[in-house]
């Protein structure tokens, strides 16, 4: 049923901010879900192309710019400009609510500005403060009106710290459910070689530069042991593609590692070698066996990172399971030899891959429930405060 904000008021006016491609996709879905609840709702803010296509008025574009760890420093200047622009927008016109999506490094300061402007704020895709950065939780508590959590245990965690949080489901679940894969492309990949190995190096420049060289070392070893194997690689953007081409050529694997469409590649794979991040959950939703890799600076990790981390496991499938169900080599590794051995064992033992697929299906089952976008839209509507 479509609702209206109030027959006696102007249309609901909402500020929204998403800083990278995945958040842009989730923001676009949220905008459409909100329009089903409140057909005249207006969205203005920091938006990527998909949000603009969904009807958001863009004041700034940060999509593709957000970083993690040291990579965040590379976009500090642009982030500062974004915050100045957003602050001016929030103060220049009345907004009923603000929703920020992921990227806490950028969005905690933005929420502070929204609060100063008297605008209630919803954080969608909650900061992973249960894993790292717990010392910042007072900032979230002081600035946020509500949190839309996408992992089941997050609701209790945030509520335990005095924050109004609601588990809404995972947006990837409905995104994957709505996708239509090209079965012909999947079949072609599967016929290209056996086994089929998917390489998923990520969508951020610094992550690709840090992780892909190690992934290619693993691939080169597999190619020597299994000459009939096929290797596909996901290329997130033309900019990332240039980096990948250079690294693949440097590794001597040009012609062996072939760019392939992302979702079809995952579905075709017998094994995925994936950079740590949300993509590990995407692979988990497809119930595909994986090895997770990340190669941060050892110096940075020992000086800073290890004091911030609060979880035994670092990859999302293992965190959700509370045990290791997929091999993870992170936050860094000194040699790829153990990774190569693990990959060969999985490729040579179908029963191990089958058991991993079963465990992944069990882990993601709670995340498939309901519609994250619809539930988040309902939360956003519930916190909206008419501004005059």
Phi, psi and omega in degrees: 000132180276130179249160175242154182298309176184136181294343184258004182239165175294167178301149177302131183241121188234134174266138182223145179218128175223135192250356181211168188305317180296319178294326176299317178297314181293326177295319179297318178295321178296318179301315180293322178295319178295322180294335176288331178273325185217093192298334184262007182301138179247135180244134178224141174159205181272108193222145172270184185298324182290324177291322176298317178298327180281352175115015179274137173278118187269133173252345182195151179235115176249001186301133181086358185258339186294152181226174176230153182051231184292337182297334181295332181295334184289341182245017184300318181297316179292324178297319179298318179295320178299315182296321178296317179294316180296318180300315179297321180293315181298329182270344186273341184212154181287133175237142181275333179194165178229139174232129176245146187239112175060199175048064183298330180301323178275324193270338173297316175295326178293320178297324177299321178290323177295318179297318179298331178273001179079025184253120177295145188232139174248131175259114180257132189069080191300147174300140183278058182289344175291339181261321181202157176074027180300332180299343181267000190295334178295329178294318178295314181299322183286336190249337188264148174269325180200157178237131173261104185270143184249001175240137190305319185283348184292328182302310180294322180300308183291320178298325177295341177255018175078023181247132179287104184235146178224130175285122185250357188097173183256128182298334178296329182299311181286330178296313180293321179298326182278344184286146173245112183277153177274099185297327179297317179297321178298314181297320179297317179297317181295329179279348185285341179175165180220124358283168177258121183251126176261131177250120183239094187271359179100178184244358181256138185306308186291331178291315178301315181295329182276325190261321188298320178305318177293320177301320181290328173298319178296315181298317180299321179293319178297318181298324178291322182279327184233083185300337181274000182289151176244148184228123176243150180230137178274130181245112189288331184197163177302322179297314177294326181302322179295320179293316180297315180303316182295318182289322178295317178296317180298327181279356180075025184246013176301130183093340175263323180260109190252128175302136182221154177298137193303300187292325178292324179298315179300315183292332182278341192286145167273331179209137176248140174246108196235141173289145180300145179143194183298333181300333177298325176288324177300316177297321179296320178299329177274358176060040182258134177302144184212160166238130183256133182229146168207146185225071178286170177293122177301322180297312180298318181298313184287330179280323188234305191303316185293338178279344182264338185277140184230016181239148179291322180248157185245339178270144186301318178302319180288324177298315180294323181283336185074015178198169180277112174249342173233143178293131177235131178240091187191159010282352175204167176220148182267338180211148176272357184301314177297328179292317178300315180298320179295316180299315181296321179298315180296320181290332182269352182231096181298330181293325177295318179293321180296319179294321178295318178299319179296316180295322179294320178300320180293320183293319185273351183307315180294336182282345183277350188284130174075188180244112181299319182295316181295315181295323179291321176299320178296320177295319180297318179295325183289333180267348184301129180244116182308125178255141183241000000 
